[in-house]
Amino acid sequence: MWFTDRVYIVTGAGSGIGEAAAKRIAAEGGAVVVVDVDGASANRVASEITASGGKAQGAVFNVADEQAVNDMVAFAVDTFGRLDGAVNNAGVGQPVQRLHETDVAVWDRLHSVDLRGVFLCLKAEIKHMLASGGGVIVNTSSMAGLGPVPGQGTYVAAKHGVTGLTKQAGIEYIKDNIRVNAVAPGLVATPQFLAFPVEDRAMYEAAQPGGRAARPDEIANAIAWLLSDESSYVTGTTLLIDGAATLK
């Protein structure tokens, strides 16, 4: 198994891509700190992992708060004795709005989680990994981190920032035995997407070249590969996983 005797943090792990990533890591033998601002969701995922024979601990930390993120890293080490990697996945979305219609409060909230949160997680995780001898990190960007998406300017700006941070960290820490990559999913069948009206889901899915959204586990499989030694020469890369949507 890829992650035997290793320990990982996954943020935003109470549902969707984060939940799938946490479960895939655990299935590969890793211990997981399941982090979410929703404690009930974090504990549910951790309980499902342990019920399946894996190792996990649910925890509530706000990735937009620097002290909370520092405490998160310390919690992982205190709970499982080490930290080998992380998936910085926590994020929020925005309503469909053109830039001139966007309220500053929407901008600030989204960037506090989607961009500031990734920066703070990287900062705390890398500090620990510099002292412990290395590690591997995967950030969740988006196809919106590689190009424009109508009505999503705030989200596009934040995810472009995640892509940029990934490139910067990838080259900045390669000699420290720390790899940093990102995934850039397209349309994914997360709980948020599945809550859309049926006709809206059908419209979005019909626009996909393959006619469907990705399953969260399909994104988690790529995250697991980037975390694993199988991708040992990959760093600073943002892996697009969009079912060819951006090729249209």
N, C-alpha and C positions, 0 to 999 in steps of 0.2 A: 504493500500500500504506500501511496505517495507521502503521507504526512504522519506516519507513525512516530510517536514521541515528540511531536511538534505542537506548538500552541499558536493560535490565531485569534485575532479580534475581527469581528465583522460588525460594522455599524449599519443601522437601518435594516437589521436582521429579523425584525418582527413580521415581515411579509415579503412577498415578491422576490426580486432578485437576491436580496440579502438573505432571506430565509433559505432559498435554494442553495446559495453559496455555503452557508453555514452547515447545511445538511450534507452537502457533497464533501466538504472538508472533513466532517466527522465520519462519513462513510469511508474515507480514505485513511482513517486512523488518527486524525488530528483532534486535539482538544480545542473547543471553541468558546470564546466569550461572546455571547449573543447580545449585542447592544441595540437598544431602541429607546426612544423617548416614551414609548408605550410599554410600561412594565409588564402588563398582562400578556401582551404579544411576545415580548422577549422571553418571558418565563414559559409560555406555551411552546415556543420553538425549542427552547432548551430541554423542556420535559419530554418532548417528542424524540429528541436526539438521544437522551439518556434511556428512554424506554426502548429504543432500538439497539441499545448496547454501546452507544457512543459516549463521549465525554463533552459536557457543555455546562455553562453557567450563564443564566440570564442576568442582565444588568441594565440599569437605567443611567445614561449619561447624555448630556446635551453637547453635541459636537461643536456648537457655536460658542461655547464657553471654554476659555483656555484652561482654567483650573480643573474643570470637569474632565477635559481630555487628558490632562496630565494624570488625574486620578484614575481614569480608565486604563491607562497603560500600567500604572502601579497595581491596579486591581487584577489585571491579567497575570502579572508576575507573582503577586501574592497568592492568587488562587491556584495557579498551575505550575509555578516555579520558573517560568521563562516566557519569552515572547519571540516567536520566529517569523511571524508575518501578520499582515492585516489586509482587510478589504474595506476601503473607505467608500462606503456605498450610500450612506444616509443622504437623502435629498428631498426636496419638495418641488412642486410644479407651480405653474402660473396660469391664470385664465388667459384665454385667447384675446390679446390686445395688441394693437399697433403701438409703436414706441411713444407717440405723442399722447396716447390714452393711458399710459401706464403710471399709476400712482407711485410716488417714491417709497411708500410703505411696502408695496409689493416688491419693488427692487431690493430694498434693504432686507426684508425677511428672506427672500429666496437666496440672495448672495450670502447672508449670514450662515446658512446651512450648506448650500451647494458648493460655495467657493471658499469662504472663510473656514467652514468646517473641515474641508479637505486639507487646507493649509495647516490648520491647527493639529489635525491628526498626523499629517506628515511630519510636522515639527517634533511632536512628542515621540512618535514611533521611531523616527530616525535618530533622535538623541539616544534612545535606549539601544538601538541597534549598533550605533557607533561604539558604545561601551561593551556590548555583548558579543561583537564579532561579526555582525551582519544580519541580513534578513531580506525579506521580499514583501513588496507592497503592491496591491492592485487598487487603483481608483476607478470609480464608475463615472465615466464621462457620458457621452451620448453622440449619436450622429449629429445632434445639434451642436456638438463641440467641434465639428469639422466643417459645418456649413450653415447657411441660414435656414430657418423654418418659419413660415408665415405666421404672424401673430404671437411669436414666442421670443421676442427680442431679449427680454430679461434672462430667460433660461439659456438662450444661445450664448449670451455674454458670459454667464457663469460657467457653462460647460466648456466654452473656449478657454476660459481660465484654468479649468481642471486639466485640459489637454496640454496647455502651456506649462503648468506646474509639473506635470508628468515628464515632459521633455527635459525640463530644467533639473529635476531631481535625478532623472535617469543618468544624465551625463555628469552631474555634480558628485554623485556618490558611487559610481561604478568601481572606483579603486578602493572603496571601503567595504566591498563585498555586500553592497545593498543594491538590489534591483527594484526599480519602480516602473510599473506599466499601468495601462488603463484599458478598459473595454469601452466601446462606444456602441451601445445597443440602438437599434431602431425601434420599431413598434413591438412591445412586449405585453403579453397577456397577464399583467399584474392585477391585483385587486382593484386598483384605481381605474384601470382600463375596463375591467369586467363590470364595474359599476355604471358604466355609460349605458344609455338606452341601446336596445338591441339594434335599432336601425343605424345608430352612430357607429357602433362597433363594426357592423357589416360594411359601412362606407369606408372606414379606415382599412379594414382588412382587404376589401376589394382593390384598394389602391396599391397593395403590396404585390410585387411581381409573382410571389408564390401564393398569393391569395389568403394568407393568414398571418397572424402575429406570432412572434417567437414565444415559446414557453420559457418561464423563468429558469428552468433547469438547463436549457440550451445556452443561456448566458453564463450560468454557473459552471458549466463544463469548461468553458473558455477561461473563466476566472481560475478554476482549479489548475488548469494547464499552466497558466502564467505564474501561479504560485509554486508550481512543482519544479523539481530539478530537470524535468524534460525540456524546460524553456530556459536553461541556464545561461544562454548567450543573448537572451532577449531583455533589453531594458530601454527605457525612454520611449517605448512604442505605445501607440493607441490602436487597439485592435477593433476594427469596424465589424460589427455583427448585425447586419441590417437586411439580410435576405435579398441583397442586390437592389434595395430601394433607392440608393443614391446613384445608381447607374442609369436610371430612367431618363 
